[in-house]
Amino acid sequence: MENLIDIGLNLMHSSFRKDRLEIIEEAKKVGVNQFIITGTNVHSSHIAAEYASKYPETLFSTSGVHPHDAKTCNGHTINELEKIAKNECVVAIGECGLDYNRNFSPQDIQKKWFEAQVELAERLDMGLFLHEREAHEDLYNILKKHEGIAEKAVVHCFTGTKQEAQNYIDLGCHIGVTGWICDMKRGRNLQEAVSVIPPEKLMIETDAPFLIPKNFDKKPKKNRNEPKYLPHILKTIALCMGLDAEELAIQVTKNTKEFFKI
């Protein structure tokens, strides 16, 4: 497999501090050649853009506030995210959305700042990199209010049901699938849900260093997810979808390049 793109990589995470460039080079050896670094608040979005800008055509980033950090937003937040988004390497607004699983930020605050970022993406004509956990109905309803933006949105790290996937597809969204699908216990819903995702609406990601695949024949020495495992994730997705992995690889790369304009 060649030219795969990891749309969700937490490259600035502390676990990668000593070997960021090495993990990129290791991934390239197995055909993963481009990477999008996830921004989760103003500070991390700034750091991600600063780092990605040093490696044009290889690294890209996003600018957004994760729902966990929504409580930190203030009157300057959207302006700061917009400034960061002006960097050439920034390809989407996010990671933004709703997370009712942990509720680290109050739900009304999450909704307020998620919608503000939706409006920012609309104004800048940029894609949306979404996070949703146990908040499908509210996130769906907010997206539905903003006609046209859903087709520029990817539901990152989707872990929901077949019906939830269908709802997002009906809105026009793309779906990002991680190594969650490689978990034979927790990933059962996702293994079923991918059957309703059209190949032209699919993207792939690791969410590294999190969500290391659980179905390796031999467990890696480091219990850390890395972008070099993206081909393994893709093969598992293809198996669940009943599709040829090589053909699916070509399709998801095409989807990703067109969506993020890279």
C-alpha positions as CSV (number, residue, x, y, z in Angstrom):
1,M,0.0,0.0,0.0
2,E,1.3,3.4,-0.9
3,N,0.4,7.0,-0.2
4,L,-1.8,6.4,2.8
5,I,-2.7,9.4,4.9
6,D,-3.3,9.4,8.7
7,I,-5.9,12.0,9.2
8,G,-5.7,11.9,13.0
9,L,-2.3,11.8,14.7
10,N,-1.5,13.4,18.1
11,L,2.1,13.9,17.1
12,M,2.8,16.5,19.7
13,H,1.8,14.2,22.6
14,S,4.5,13.8,25.2
15,S,5.0,10.1,24.4
16,F,6.4,11.1,21.0
17,R,8.7,13.8,22.4
18,K,11.9,11.8,21.9
19,D,11.1,10.2,18.5
20,R,8.7,12.3,16.5
21,L,10.7,12.2,13.3
22,E,11.5,8.6,13.7
23,I,7.9,7.5,13.9
24,I,7.2,9.5,10.7
25,E,10.1,7.8,8.9
26,E,9.0,4.4,10.1
27,A,5.5,5.0,8.8
28,K,6.8,6.1,5.4
29,K,8.5,2.7,5.1
30,V,5.1,1.0,5.0
31,G,3.5,3.6,2.7
32,V,2.0,6.1,5.1
33,N,3.3,9.4,3.6
34,Q,1.2,12.2,4.9
35,F,-0.1,13.0,8.4
36,I,-2.6,15.5,9.9
37,I,-1.7,16.6,13.5
38,T,-4.8,17.1,15.7
39,G,-5.2,20.4,17.5
40,T,-7.4,20.2,20.6
41,N,-7.2,23.7,22.1
42,V,-5.7,27.0,21.1
43,H,-2.2,26.2,22.5
44,S,-2.0,22.7,21.0
45,S,-3.3,24.0,17.7
46,H,-0.6,26.6,17.6
47,I,2.1,24.1,18.5
48,A,0.8,21.7,15.9
49,A,0.8,24.3,13.1
50,E,4.2,25.5,14.1
51,Y,5.6,22.0,13.8
52,A,3.7,21.0,10.7
53,S,4.9,24.1,8.8
54,K,8.4,22.8,9.0
55,Y,7.5,19.7,6.9
56,P,5.4,20.9,4.0
57,E,3.6,18.3,2.0
58,T,4.2,15.7,4.7
59,L,2.7,17.2,7.8
60,F,-0.6,19.2,8.1
61,S,-2.6,20.2,11.2
62,T,-6.0,21.3,12.5
63,S,-7.1,24.3,14.5
64,G,-9.8,23.8,17.1
65,V,-11.0,23.2,20.7
66,H,-12.0,19.7,21.8
67,P,-15.2,19.5,23.8
68,H,-13.2,18.5,26.9
69,D,-11.6,21.9,26.7
70,A,-14.7,23.9,25.8
71,K,-14.8,25.3,29.4
72,T,-11.6,27.1,28.7
73,C,-13.0,29.1,25.8
74,N,-13.5,32.9,26.0
75,G,-14.1,35.9,23.8
76,H,-10.7,35.6,22.2
77,T,-10.8,31.9,21.3
78,I,-12.4,32.0,17.9
79,N,-10.2,34.8,16.8
80,E,-7.1,32.8,17.9
81,L,-8.3,29.7,16.1
82,E,-8.9,31.8,13.0
83,K,-5.3,33.2,13.1
84,I,-3.9,29.7,13.4
85,A,-6.1,28.5,10.5
86,K,-4.5,31.1,8.2
87,N,-1.3,29.0,8.3
88,E,-0.9,27.1,5.0
89,C,-0.4,23.8,6.7
90,V,-3.8,24.0,8.6
91,V,-6.4,22.0,6.7
92,A,-9.5,21.9,9.0
93,I,-11.2,23.4,12.0
94,G,-11.3,21.0,14.9
95,E,-11.0,18.8,16.7
96,C,-14.4,20.1,17.8
97,G,-17.7,18.6,18.7
98,L,-19.5,17.1,21.7
99,D,-18.5,14.5,24.3
100,Y,-21.2,13.4,26.8
101,N,-19.3,10.3,27.9
102,R,-17.1,12.2,30.3
103,N,-18.6,15.7,30.4
104,F,-15.3,17.4,31.3
105,S,-17.1,20.6,30.1
106,P,-20.8,21.3,30.8
107,Q,-23.0,20.2,27.9
108,D,-24.4,23.7,27.2
109,I,-20.9,25.1,27.1
110,Q,-19.8,22.3,24.7
111,K,-22.7,23.1,22.4
112,K,-22.0,26.8,22.4
113,W,-18.4,26.5,21.4
114,F,-19.0,23.7,19.0
115,E,-21.5,25.8,17.0
116,A,-19.1,28.7,17.1
117,Q,-16.4,26.6,15.5
118,V,-19.0,25.3,12.9
119,E,-19.6,29.0,12.0
120,L,-15.9,29.6,11.8
121,A,-15.5,26.8,9.4
122,E,-18.3,28.1,7.3
123,R,-16.8,31.6,7.2
124,L,-13.4,30.3,6.3
125,D,-14.8,27.7,3.9
126,M,-12.8,25.0,5.6
127,G,-13.5,21.4,6.6
128,L,-14.6,20.3,10.0
129,F,-12.8,17.7,12.0
130,L,-15.4,16.4,14.4
131,H,-15.4,14.6,17.8
132,E,-18.6,12.9,19.0
133,R,-19.1,10.5,21.9
134,E,-22.5,9.6,23.3
135,A,-23.8,12.9,21.9
136,H,-25.0,11.8,18.5
137,E,-28.5,13.5,18.6
138,D,-27.2,16.9,19.6
139,L,-24.3,17.0,17.3
140,Y,-26.5,15.8,14.4
141,N,-29.1,18.5,15.1
142,I,-26.4,21.2,15.2
143,L,-24.9,20.1,11.9
144,K,-28.4,19.9,10.3
145,K,-28.9,23.6,11.1
146,H,-25.9,24.5,9.0
147,E,-26.7,23.4,5.5
148,G,-23.7,22.7,3.4
149,I,-21.2,22.2,6.2
150,A,-21.9,18.5,6.8
151,E,-20.4,17.7,3.4
152,K,-17.2,19.4,4.6
153,A,-17.2,17.5,7.9
154,V,-15.5,14.3,8.9
155,V,-16.6,12.5,12.0
156,H,-13.2,11.6,13.4
157,C,-12.7,8.4,15.3
158,F,-16.2,7.2,14.8
159,T,-17.2,4.5,17.3
160,G,-21.0,4.6,17.1
161,T,-23.8,2.4,15.7
162,K,-24.8,1.4,12.2
163,Q,-27.8,3.8,12.4
164,E,-25.6,6.7,13.7
165,A,-23.2,6.1,10.8
166,Q,-26.1,6.1,8.4
167,N,-27.4,9.4,9.9
168,Y,-24.1,11.1,9.3
169,I,-23.8,9.7,5.8
170,D,-27.3,11.0,5.0
171,L,-26.2,14.5,6.1
172,G,-23.2,14.2,3.7
173,C,-20.5,13.6,6.3
174,H,-17.3,11.6,5.9
175,I,-16.4,9.0,8.5
176,G,-13.0,8.5,10.0
177,V,-12.2,5.0,11.3
178,T,-9.4,4.1,13.7
179,G,-8.0,1.0,15.3
180,W,-11.1,0.8,17.5
181,I,-12.3,-1.5,14.7
182,C,-9.5,-3.9,15.6
183,D,-10.9,-4.5,19.1
184,M,-12.9,-7.7,19.0
185,K,-14.9,-6.7,22.1
186,R,-15.4,-2.9,22.1
187,G,-15.3,-2.6,18.3
188,R,-18.2,-4.8,17.5
189,N,-20.6,-1.9,16.8
190,L,-18.1,-0.3,14.5
191,Q,-17.4,-3.6,12.7
192,E,-21.0,-3.7,11.8
193,A,-21.4,0.1,11.1
194,V,-18.7,0.2,8.4
195,S,-21.0,-1.8,6.2
196,V,-23.1,1.3,5.6
197,I,-20.2,3.7,4.9
198,P,-19.7,4.2,1.2
199,P,-16.0,3.8,0.3
200,E,-16.0,7.3,-1.1
201,K,-17.0,8.7,2.3
202,L,-14.4,6.8,4.3
203,M,-11.1,8.1,5.8
204,I,-8.6,6.3,8.0
205,E,-6.6,7.3,11.0
206,T,-4.7,6.0,14.0
207,D,-5.4,8.6,16.7
208,A,-1.9,7.7,17.9
209,P,-0.6,7.3,20.5
210,F,-4.1,6.2,21.6
211,L,-6.2,3.2,20.4
212,I,-3.4,0.7,19.5
213,P,-5.0,-2.1,17.5
214,K,-5.8,-5.2,19.6
215,N,-5.7,-7.8,16.9
216,F,-2.0,-8.0,16.1
217,D,-0.7,-11.6,15.7
218,K,2.2,-10.5,17.9
219,K,1.7,-7.6,20.4
220,P,4.2,-4.8,19.8
221,K,6.8,-4.2,22.5
222,K,5.7,-0.6,23.0
223,N,2.1,-0.3,24.0
224,R,1.8,2.9,22.0
225,N,-0.1,3.3,18.8
226,E,1.9,4.7,15.8
227,P,1.1,5.8,12.3
228,K,3.0,2.8,10.9
229,Y,0.0,0.7,12.0
230,L,-2.3,2.4,9.6
231,P,-2.1,-0.3,6.9
232,H,-3.0,-2.9,9.5
233,I,-6.1,-0.8,10.4
234,L,-7.0,-0.4,6.8
235,K,-6.8,-4.2,6.2
236,T,-9.2,-4.8,9.1
237,I,-11.6,-2.2,7.8
238,A,-11.5,-3.8,4.3
239,L,-12.2,-7.2,5.8
240,C,-15.2,-5.9,7.7
241,M,-16.5,-4.2,4.6
242,G,-15.9,-7.2,2.3
243,L,-13.6,-5.1,0.0
244,D,-10.2,-5.5,-1.5
245,A,-7.7,-3.7,0.8
246,E,-5.6,-2.3,-2.1
247,E,-8.6,-0.9,-3.9
248,L,-9.9,0.6,-0.7
249,A,-6.5,2.2,0.0
250,I,-6.6,4.0,-3.3
251,Q,-10.2,5.2,-2.6
252,V,-9.6,6.5,0.9
253,T,-6.4,8.3,-0.2
254,K,-8.4,10.0,-3.0
255,N,-11.2,11.0,-0.5
256,T,-8.6,12.4,1.9
257,K,-6.7,14.5,-0.7
258,E,-9.9,15.9,-2.1
259,F,-11.5,16.6,1.3
260,F,-8.5,18.4,2.9
261,K,-7.2,19.8,-0.4
262,I,-3.7,18.4,0.0
